[in-house]
Amino acid sequence: MDIKPYKIKPGSQFRLSQFEAGDKSLINGDKDSARAKLDTLRARLESLQELLYAEGRHKLLIVLQAMDTAGKDSTIRMVFDGVNPQGVKVAAFKAPTAEELAHDFLWRVHAKTPAKGEIVIFNRSHYEDVLITRVNGWIDTGTCKSRYRQINEFEQFLVENGTTVLKFYLHISKDEQKKRLLERRDTPRKQWKFNPGDLASRARWDDYMDAYTDAISATSTRQAPWFIVPANSKLQRNLIVSSVICDTLEGLKMDYPKAVEGLEKIVVE
Amino acid sequence: MDIKPYKIKPGSQFRLSQFEAGDKSLINGDKDSARAKLDTLRARLESLQELLYAEGRHKLLIVLQAMDTAGKDSTIRMVFDGVNPQGVKVAAFKAPTAEELAHDFLWRVHAKTPAKGEIVIFNRSHYEDVLITRVNGWIDTGTCKSRYRQINEFEQFLVENGTTVLKFYLHISKDEQKKRLLERRDTPRKQWKFNPGDLASRARWDDYMDAYTDAISATSTRQAPWFIVPANSKLQRNLIVSSVICDTLEGLKMDYPKAVEGLEKIVVE
């Protein structure tokens, strides 16, 4: 699968509104084949994660950002289904605590970055500090621009120290969000996920699209690229995220560690 | 499935050597049915974990202890296959760091205990501080006994504060360990797991069995029981661990949170 169309080139001019949230090109009307492809990708990811863990050399950081209901939780569950939970950690960043606010905005995220052999998924991230903060006017334009630079420098530092960084924006349309919010409102088992506060973000939809556009433009680097993932279709979304992760891990040219010297001669009494 | 035979009653006299590591009674010669049962248990666990997470009231701590190769990693992978990684964390405790050693022995484990709605699996735990330390003579008998009491008090504290605690000893025979060590030694993809240091523990097998017997006797409480799981057969092992977790979660009588007042009237623009 060609993942290039979803990758944002450094310095490229784009607007989120140019991207078709409803794109289903990878399914192409044939859901069964698409599901089979996803199963194959899952099996690949399972092996690749085992290898990453065994080799214990690389670290993988995956950042997930999106509007509410776009499927961050579901992506994590579907893409990592079957992968050893031992080597995969999810760090969810909510409204910062008093202690977190008393530190710089990268403090709490740095603490959760992956160790050697680990995959860490950020469910929301330091990007909230240039999104919700900007939309609500809690930071001014100058601070926001400084933060883009600080984020780039921080991610560059992680990369220089052995971390591979992948960032995904799960792109749904405003109409799709409406559909999903109504489904949550009206389905007893989903009602607990309905947070009336989400409507406040929805009311600022266009401002969020602008904030995402600017943040992604400013921080999609060669070392830590952003991918914009059409996410109205869950299957399309999962196929893209899985492919990008698998291709990236394969690109690391990992190998199982060499056996200790003289292993074959060791006697087990 | 009746989980009682595997549960150690508080204050009961037993020796690990009385337990049949090779027990396959739950499979009873019919692997296909046993696998189907395990699939059913997995699906149950997936729903129960979602409910635990949604309700956000209970915390579940699972302690896994065992001799090398007994299958701690594999149990985690097999039992939690398909469960949302977002709500399940694994904390692996290795040889303590200098900073950890500079604190009391419960400091590093307390930091990793589950939050509301979470499942945390300890891969090894504070029990190493009454096992490897005792077998190697790093602590004396008096310290070891004090630690049993301190562990019971600590776990009692966790329980009083909303944590459910389940502790599993995965029981393999010395012969089975030999088989698995040789398999690791001779299978290229598994050689990285072969740690010649494991042979040192193997050489002290009987001392470890004594240390486990004493520790389990002293710390299997009504609130935080130990289960001794026959683990020569992976299927038998997974069936027991899954059943205990499912039965325990079902016993919590959880429910999805009530929808916010007037939810059905909320308009999504």
Interface residues (C-beta under 8 A of the other chain):
Chain A: A54 E55 D73 I76 R77 F80 D81 G82 V83 N84 P85 Q86 V88 K89 V90 A92 I121 N123 K178 L181 L182 R185 D186 P188 R189 Q191 W192 K193 F194 P196 L199 R202 A203 Y256 P257 A259 V260 L263 E264 I266 V268 E269
Chain B: A54 E55 D73 I76 R77 F80 D81 G82 V83 N84 P85 Q86 V88 K89 V90 A92 I121 N123 K178 L181 L182 R185 D186 P188 R189 Q191 W192 K193 F194 P196 L199 R202 A203 Y256 P257 A259 V260 L263 E264 I266 V268 E269
